[in-house]
Amino acid sequence: MIEQIPADFDCKSCGACCSYSSEWPRFSTEDEAKLDRIPTQFVAGDESGMLCDGARCAALVGVVGKATTCSIYEIRPDVCRACMPGGNDCLMARRKFFPPDATLASERQRAA
């Protein structure tokens, strides 16, 4: 069973957004100068977005749900910057990796 991520939205202990989908880290609003700063080993072959291993961004380092970091954080693309902790995209990614624990939910309902 995967541990549930705490609601404090500590991105360094999550990483779900960087492992959600190979279709998500797509370049859209970056200008050429920004894109040129991203090392080529992290860019998809068709240059449409970040290179992924399955659904996981190649720039993500660490274990999702334990400890993660972005190896290109300072120059990450706009799509990554737009995913805000606790925002809709963040919550969608977290639900994929850390589904609510049904046991805890039913105990909370009984206590209410």
C-alpha positions as CSV (number, residue, x, y, z in Angstrom):
1,M,0.0,0.0,0.0
2,I,1.3,3.5,-0.9
3,E,1.5,6.0,1.9
4,Q,-0.9,8.9,1.7
5,I,0.9,12.2,1.1
6,P,0.2,14.8,3.9
7,A,-2.0,17.8,2.9
8,D,0.8,20.3,3.5
9,F,1.8,20.1,-0.2
10,D,5.5,19.6,0.4
11,C,6.6,19.2,-3.2
12,K,10.0,17.7,-2.2
13,S,8.2,14.8,-0.6
14,C,5.7,14.3,-3.4
15,G,6.7,14.5,-7.1
16,A,3.3,13.2,-8.4
17,C,2.9,16.1,-10.9
18,C,6.2,15.1,-12.5
19,S,5.1,11.5,-12.9
20,Y,1.5,12.0,-13.9
21,S,1.6,11.7,-17.7
22,S,4.1,11.9,-20.5
23,E,1.6,14.2,-22.2
24,W,1.6,16.8,-19.4
25,P,5.0,18.4,-19.6
26,R,4.4,20.0,-23.0
27,F,6.0,23.2,-24.0
28,S,3.4,25.8,-24.8
29,T,4.3,29.4,-23.7
30,E,8.1,29.2,-23.6
31,D,10.1,31.3,-26.0
32,E,13.1,29.9,-27.8
33,A,15.6,31.4,-25.3
34,K,13.9,29.6,-22.4
35,L,13.8,26.3,-24.3
36,D,17.4,26.6,-25.3
37,R,18.4,26.6,-21.6
38,I,16.9,23.2,-21.0
39,P,19.6,20.5,-21.5
40,T,18.8,18.4,-24.6
41,Q,18.9,15.1,-22.6
42,F,15.7,16.2,-20.9
43,V,13.8,17.3,-24.1
44,A,11.6,14.9,-26.0
45,G,12.8,13.8,-29.5
46,D,10.1,15.8,-31.2
47,E,10.9,18.8,-29.0
48,S,7.3,19.2,-27.9
49,G,8.0,18.9,-24.2
50,M,10.1,17.2,-21.6
51,L,11.5,13.7,-22.2
52,C,9.7,11.1,-20.1
53,D,10.4,7.6,-19.0
54,G,6.9,6.2,-19.2
55,A,4.9,9.0,-17.4
56,R,7.8,10.2,-15.3
57,C,9.7,13.4,-16.4
58,A,13.4,12.6,-17.0
59,A,14.4,15.6,-14.9
60,L,12.7,14.2,-11.8
61,V,15.2,12.8,-9.2
62,G,14.2,10.6,-6.3
63,V,11.3,8.5,-5.2
64,V,7.7,9.7,-5.7
65,G,6.0,10.1,-2.3
66,K,9.3,9.9,-0.4
67,A,11.8,12.5,-1.5
68,T,12.0,14.2,-5.0
69,T,13.6,17.1,-6.6
70,C,13.7,18.6,-10.1
71,S,17.2,18.5,-11.5
72,I,16.5,21.6,-13.7
73,Y,14.3,23.5,-11.2
74,E,15.7,26.9,-11.9
75,I,15.1,26.5,-15.7
76,R,12.0,24.3,-15.7
77,P,9.4,25.0,-18.4
78,D,6.3,27.1,-17.9
79,V,4.0,24.1,-17.6
80,C,5.9,23.0,-14.6
81,R,5.9,26.5,-13.1
82,A,2.1,26.6,-13.6
83,C,1.4,23.6,-11.5
84,M,0.8,25.1,-8.1
85,P,0.9,23.2,-4.8
86,G,-2.7,22.4,-3.8
87,G,-4.0,23.6,-7.2
88,N,-6.3,21.5,-9.4
89,D,-3.4,19.9,-11.4
90,C,-1.5,19.1,-8.2
91,L,-4.5,17.5,-6.6
92,M,-5.3,15.5,-9.8
93,A,-1.7,14.1,-9.9
94,R,-1.8,13.3,-6.2
95,R,-5.0,11.4,-6.5
96,K,-3.4,9.1,-9.1
97,F,-0.5,8.2,-6.8
98,F,-2.0,8.6,-3.4
99,P,-5.7,7.5,-3.5
100,P,-7.7,8.4,-0.3
101,D,-7.5,5.6,2.2
102,A,-11.1,4.2,2.4
103,T,-10.6,3.0,5.9
104,L,-9.6,6.4,7.2
105,A,-12.4,8.0,5.3
106,S,-15.0,5.7,6.8
107,E,-13.6,6.2,10.3
108,R,-13.9,10.0,9.8
109,Q,-17.5,9.7,8.7
110,R,-18.4,7.6,11.7
111,A,-16.8,10.1,14.1
112,A,-18.6,13.1,12.5
